[in-house]
Every structure is written in C-alpha cells, then in structure tokens.
C-alpha cells in the first residue's frame, strides 16, 4: 500500500509566485495548497497538517517573521522554506531566527529562484545552523557619575530633560573616495546650568542604570528627525543614531520610529541605528527577530566599535547588519602603528567579504584618510573631516565637499 503524498502549504501575497511554487511542487509529487491570507494559513496548518510550508517574509497583513514566531509557539513540526526578495542577509537572519526558535528550516530561498533549487529543498534535511550563544558580561554599575567633584544622579538627568538642557550635535560622515557627504551621526550633549557642558561619558551610564536612557533616546528622535527631514529628506544622506544597550527595543519602538518617519516625511531607509554588541546580547533570539523586522522596514543597522568585544564577530555574522564601524582606538593610531593598520584592514576586508559597508571613526589626519581609501573602506568620520556641530552649522557644512 503506497503512502499518501507529502503536503505543501504556501503563504505568499503574490499569486503568480504562489502558483509557480504550486506547479513546481506538484511536478515533484507534492499535494499543494496556496493562500495569501495568514488567517487561512494558520487554519490549514491546524486542519490540513502539511508536511512542508513555504512562507514569504514580506506581506502586507502579517510579516513572515511574526508568522514564524507563531508557528514556533505552536511547536509546528513541518519542514519550512523561507522565501523573499529582501536582501540576502535579512533573509538569512530570518531563517536563523526561526531555527533558534526550534522550527525545522530546510532552506532560505531568494526570489527569483530556480525550480531546481526549490525541488532540492523538498528532499533536503534541515540545513540551518545555529550559532553558539554567549551572554553579556556587562554588569550594572551605580546610577551616578562624577563631573569634577560633583556626582551626576538620576534626578539631575530628569531635571535636564524637563528643562530642555539636552540637545543633539551632528558629525558628518563622508565617502572615502569622493569626499562627498553621505550622512551625519547624531550625538547627545548636555548644557547643564551649573556644570556647563557635560560630556556623554559622564551621563549616559547614569541614564542607563537609572532607566532614563529611553527618555534620552526619545528626546534625540524628537529633536533630530525633524531637523534632518527638513534639510535632507528625499536625499541619499543618512542619519545615524546610537541606541543604548539598555534601551527597550521592541515592536512598539519600531512602530514609533516608522510613525515618526511618516509624520515628518522621512524614508526609514535614511536612518541608521548604531548598536554595540551588547545591545543584541541580552535576548539573542528576540533581538534577532526585532532587528530583522527593522531591516525589512528599511532601517539600516550598524554594529558599533567593532573589534573591541570578544563577541563582535559572532554578532556581525548572525545579525542583519548593513554597516560596521571600525573603532576609533584603532583608526586614531593607524598612522603610527602597523598593528592598528592591520586590524583596520582586516575588519574592512571582513565587511567586504560579507557585503557590509564599513565606516572608520576617529580619522584625524590626511594620511589616515588616504590609508582608508587604499584599503577600500567606504566611509569616514573624525576631526580631520569635521567635529560634531550644532544643527545650523551642520546644515551649512553640508554644502562643502571634503577633499
């Protein structure tokens, strides 16, 4: 007595793609069904119990990352193929996230795809690999920091927020090759009525440890997005904003950013969120889902201070970053130290091999900039190019082409 054919259920918002997958699957001997409705999809998962699932990542009603998360909660045993036309790193990250949730991912399939590639996946065992996890070594510190003989405390920061004492400055980022402006990094400053200008390293740690860092981040968005949209909306210039390792990153955060962009007429693709490796280490699976969703919505992600932490390279591989930043400690010493030059060249080369653009911070002389050009580094920022500037000065600077 012959066994019944395997069943394939397809979820895709493009009928032509769904029908193509159906034809290929039927030719391979599979019984197939296709739907573009997530509700119908989950009903068929329960009632029809398919052996295989083909899931598109980008859909209008419910994105594929959420679909996969729901399947994981149901402990779905089906063999899953993830498909999409998004950047391959985003596609790979989605597949890796699903695997880490316990789903049986047999492959990720970029669109357009060859019929032979799809047919192979019907007969292939799970091929997704799970990278080993590490935990953050960062320990909470005291919620205060010293400025001179004065200890910054949480109530000082709250008073600064209430009194509009915090403001952004903007440091230009240029192309190493053309010298043209490609973006700004927004950096928070604090003008304290008694202490004067308080540097970030004197208050960020206190804000993180006291739960006020999210309020500082929201203030940065309030002040910088509107300015940036006014001067650089509908251009290729991008705005980079640092996200603290202690920030609450969730779907509400992402939707808030998308709403802010929509309100001020800014494309999400003009934003870059700079995260340290610690930002993605507290809950690796949840952060993988969230960062993948950010990239699917167009927001770019940069891993900051690459090379300073033992797990940086692990995060670079497993998460869908589109940019890496070479830590300034290596860049500043590159003109005097052959070891620093070798480290910078190795990091830039790693980015090139992974298809990730690289930015060197801490460029303080012409020789270092020329070195970065020679090794193929994409972008540069530092005092040799421009110091962080208030909004009006930054807007004027943007009309200047750096040579």
C-alpha positions in Angstrom: 0.0 0.0 0.0 1.5 3.3 -1.1 1.8 6.2 1.3 0.0 9.4 0.8 1.9 12.2 -1.0 3.6 14.9 1.1 1.6 18.2 1.5 2.9 21.7 0.9 1.1 24.8 2.1 2.2 28.1 0.6 1.8 31.6 2.1 2.6 34.4 -0.3 1.0 37.7 -1.2 1.9 37.4 -4.9 -0.4 34.9 -6.6 2.0 34.4 -9.5 4.8 33.3 -7.2 2.4 31.1 -5.2 1.2 29.4 -8.4 4.7 28.9 -9.6 5.7 27.2 -6.4 2.5 25.1 -6.7 3.4 23.9 -10.2 7.0 23.0 -9.2 5.7 21.2 -6.1 3.1 19.2 -8.0 5.6 18.2 -10.6 7.7 16.9 -7.7 4.8 14.8 -6.5 3.5 17.0 -3.6 -0.1 17.8 -2.9 -0.3 21.6 -2.6 -2.4 24.5 -1.4 -1.8 28.2 -1.7 -3.2 31.2 0.3 -2.3 34.8 0.7 -4.3 35.1 4.0 -2.4 34.5 7.3 -5.7 33.5 9.0 -6.4 30.9 6.3 -2.8 29.7 6.5 -3.0 29.0 10.2 -6.3 27.3 9.9 -4.9 25.0 7.2 -1.8 24.3 9.3 -4.1 23.0 12.1 -6.7 21.2 9.9 -4.7 20.0 6.8 -1.4 19.4 8.7 1.0 20.0 5.8 4.5 18.4 5.8 6.1 21.4 4.1 5.5 25.2 4.4 6.7 27.9 2.0 6.5 31.3 3.7 7.1 34.7 2.1 8.8 37.2 4.5 7.2 40.4 3.2 3.4 40.6 3.3 1.0 43.4 4.0 -1.1 41.9 6.8 1.5 39.9 8.8 5.2 39.7 8.1 6.9 36.4 7.8 8.9 36.9 11.0 5.7 37.0 13.0 4.3 34.0 11.1 7.4 32.0 12.0 7.2 33.1 15.7 3.6 31.9 15.9 4.5 28.6 14.3 7.2 28.2 16.9 4.7 28.8 19.7 2.6 26.0 18.2 5.6 23.7 18.0 4.9 23.2 14.3 6.9 20.1 13.0 6.6 21.0 9.3 9.7 21.5 7.1 9.8 25.2 6.3 11.2 27.1 3.3 11.5 30.8 3.8 11.2 32.9 0.6 11.6 36.6 -0.1 13.1 39.2 -2.4 14.7 41.1 0.5 18.4 41.4 1.0 20.0 38.0 1.4 21.4 38.9 4.9 17.9 39.8 6.1 16.6 36.5 4.6 19.3 34.5 6.2 18.7 36.2 9.6 15.0 35.4 9.4 15.8 31.7 8.7 18.4 31.7 11.6 15.9 33.2 14.0 13.3 30.6 13.1 15.8 27.8 13.6 16.8 29.1 17.0 13.1 29.0 18.0 13.1 25.3 17.2 11.5 25.3 13.8 12.7 22.9 11.1 14.1 25.3 8.4 15.2 23.3 5.4 16.3 26.4 3.5 16.0 30.1 2.6 15.2 30.9 -1.0 15.8 34.3 -2.5 13.4 35.5 -5.3 13.7 34.9 -8.1 14.6 31.3 -7.7 15.4 28.4 -10.0 12.9 25.4 -9.9 15.8 23.1 -9.3 16.7 24.9 -6.0 13.1 24.6 -4.8 12.9 20.9 -5.7 16.1 20.2 -3.8 14.6 21.7 -0.6 11.7 19.3 -0.7 14.1 16.5 -0.2 16.7 18.2 1.9 17.1 17.8 5.7 17.3 20.9 7.9 20.4 22.9 6.8 20.1 25.9 9.0 22.9 26.1 11.5 22.6 27.5 15.0 25.5 29.7 16.2 26.5 29.2 19.8 25.1 31.8 22.1 27.1 33.9 24.6 25.9 36.1 27.3 26.7 39.7 28.0 29.5 40.2 30.5 28.3 43.7 31.2 27.2 44.3 34.8 25.0 47.2 36.0 27.0 50.0 37.6 26.0 52.6 40.1 23.4 55.1 38.8 25.7 58.1 39.1 28.8 59.5 37.5 31.3 62.2 38.6 31.8 65.5 36.9 34.7 67.2 38.8 33.7 66.7 42.4 30.0 66.5 41.6 28.2 63.2 41.3 25.6 63.2 38.4 22.5 61.5 39.7 19.2 60.4 38.1 17.3 63.5 39.4 19.9 65.7 37.6 19.2 64.0 34.3 15.4 64.2 34.8 15.8 67.9 35.6 17.8 68.2 32.4 15.1 66.6 30.4 12.4 68.7 32.0 14.4 71.9 31.4 15.3 71.0 27.7 19.0 71.1 28.5 19.8 68.1 26.2 20.4 68.7 22.5 21.9 66.9 19.5 25.1 67.8 17.6 25.9 66.3 14.2 29.2 64.9 13.0 29.4 64.5 9.2 30.3 61.2 7.5 31.9 61.3 4.0 32.7 58.9 1.3 36.4 57.9 1.5 36.5 58.0 -2.3 34.5 61.0 -3.5 34.8 63.2 -0.3 31.0 63.8 -0.6 28.7 64.0 2.4 26.9 60.7 2.9 25.4 61.1 6.4 25.6 62.5 9.9 25.9 60.8 13.3 23.6 62.5 15.9 25.3 62.8 19.3 23.6 63.9 22.5 25.0 66.9 24.5 24.0 68.3 27.9 24.3 72.0 28.7 24.0 72.0 32.5 23.2 75.4 34.1 25.9 75.0 36.8 28.3 72.4 35.4 28.4 73.7 31.8 28.8 71.2 29.0 28.7 67.7 30.4 30.3 65.1 28.1 28.2 61.9 27.2 30.5 59.6 29.0 29.6 61.4 32.3 25.8 60.9 32.0 25.0 58.0 29.6 26.0 55.4 32.1 23.9 57.0 34.8 20.9 57.2 32.4 21.3 53.6 31.5 21.4 52.4 35.1 18.5 54.5 36.3 16.1 53.7 33.5 16.2 57.1 31.9 18.1 56.2 28.7 14.8 55.6 26.8 13.7 59.1 27.6 17.1 60.5 26.3 16.7 58.4 23.1 13.2 59.7 22.6 14.4 63.3 23.1 17.1 62.6 20.4 14.4 61.4 18.0 12.2 64.5 18.8 15.0 66.9 18.0 17.0 65.3 15.2 14.4 63.6 12.9 12.5 66.8 12.2 15.8 68.8 11.5 17.1 66.0 9.3 13.9 65.7 7.3 13.8 69.4 6.7 17.3 69.5 5.3 17.9 66.1 3.8 14.5 64.4 3.2 14.3 62.6 -0.1 18.1 62.6 -0.5 20.6 59.8 -0.2 22.1 61.3 3.0 21.5 59.2 6.1 21.2 59.9 9.8 22.9 57.6 12.3 21.6 57.5 15.9 23.1 55.5 18.7 20.9 53.0 20.5 21.9 52.1 24.1 22.4 48.5 25.1 19.9 49.3 27.9 17.2 50.7 25.5 13.9 48.8 25.4 13.9 47.5 21.8 10.5 46.0 20.9 7.8 46.2 18.3 6.4 49.4 19.9 9.8 51.0 19.5 9.9 50.1 15.8 6.4 51.2 15.1 7.0 54.5 16.9 10.0 55.2 14.6 8.1 54.3 11.5 5.3 56.6 12.6 7.8 59.4 13.3 9.3 59.0 9.8 5.9 59.0 8.2 4.9 62.1 10.1 8.0 64.2 9.0 8.2 62.7 5.5 11.4 60.8 6.1 12.1 57.4 4.5 13.0 54.7 7.0 15.9 53.8 4.7 17.6 57.1 5.6 18.0 56.0 9.3 20.9 54.0 10.7 20.7 52.7 14.2 24.2 52.1 15.7 24.2 49.3 18.2 27.0 47.9 20.3 27.4 44.1 20.5 25.8 44.3 24.0 22.6 45.6 22.5 21.9 42.3 20.9 23.1 40.0 23.6 20.5 40.3 26.4 18.0 38.1 24.5 19.7 36.9 21.3 16.6 35.3 19.7 14.2 38.2 20.4 16.8 40.7 19.2 17.3 38.7 16.0 13.6 38.9 15.3 13.4 42.6 16.1 16.5 43.6 14.1 15.3 41.6 11.1 12.0 43.3 11.3 13.7 46.7 11.4 15.8 45.8 8.3 12.6 44.6 6.5 11.1 48.0 7.1 14.1 49.7 5.6 16.0 50.9 8.6 19.8 50.3 8.4 21.7 48.7 11.3 25.4 49.4 12.2 27.4 47.4 14.7 29.5 50.0 16.6 33.0 49.7 18.0 33.8 46.5 16.0 36.8 44.8 17.3 36.6 45.9 21.0 34.5 42.9 22.2 35.0 39.2 22.0 31.6 38.5 20.6 31.5 41.3 17.9 32.3 39.0 15.1 29.7 36.5 16.2 27.1 39.3 16.2 28.2 40.5 12.8 27.6 37.1 11.3 24.3 36.2 13.0 22.5 39.6 12.8 21.4 41.5 9.7 23.8 44.5 10.0 24.3 46.6 6.9 27.2 48.6 8.2 30.1 48.1 10.5 32.1 50.8 12.3 35.8 50.4 12.9 36.5 51.5 16.5 38.4 54.8 16.7 41.0 53.4 19.0 42.4 51.5 16.0 41.9 54.3 13.5 43.5 57.1 15.5 46.7 55.1 15.9 46.7 53.8 12.3 49.3 56.3 11.1 51.8 55.3 13.8 51.1 51.6 14.4 51.4 48.9 11.8 49.4 46.6 14.2 46.5 49.1 14.1 46.6 49.3 10.3 46.5 45.5 10.1 43.5 45.4 12.4 41.6 48.1 10.4 42.4 46.4 7.1 41.2 43.0 8.4 37.9 44.5 9.7 37.3 46.4 6.4 38.2 43.2 4.5 35.7 41.2 6.6 33.0 43.7 5.8 33.7 43.5 2.1 33.6 39.6 2.2 30.2 39.8 3.9 28.8 42.5 1.6 28.7 45.1 4.5 29.8 48.7 4.2 32.4 49.9 6.6 32.8 53.3 8.4 36.0 54.3 10.2 35.6 56.8 13.0 38.4 58.8 14.6 40.0 60.0 11.3 42.3 62.8 12.5 44.8 63.3 9.6 45.1 63.2 5.8 47.4 60.1 5.9 44.8 58.0 7.7 42.1 59.0 5.3 44.3 58.1 2.4 45.1 54.7 4.0 41.3 54.1 4.3 40.9 54.8 0.6 43.7 52.5 -0.3 42.2 49.5 1.6 38.7 50.1 0.3 36.9 51.5 3.4 33.6 53.1 2.3 33.1 56.0 4.8 35.0 58.0 7.3 34.3 60.5 10.1 36.5 62.3 12.5 38.1 65.6 13.5 40.1 65.8 10.3 36.8 65.9 8.4 34.6 67.8 10.9 33.9 68.0 14.6 30.3 67.4 15.8 28.4 70.6 15.2 25.1 72.2 16.2 22.2 71.9 13.8 22.7 75.2 12.0 26.4 74.7 11.5 25.9 71.1 10.3 23.4 72.3 7.7 25.9 74.9 6.4 28.7 72.4 6.4 26.8 70.0 4.1 27.3 72.4 1.2 31.0 71.8 1.5 32.7 68.9 -0.4 35.6 67.5 1.5 38.8 66.8 -0.4 
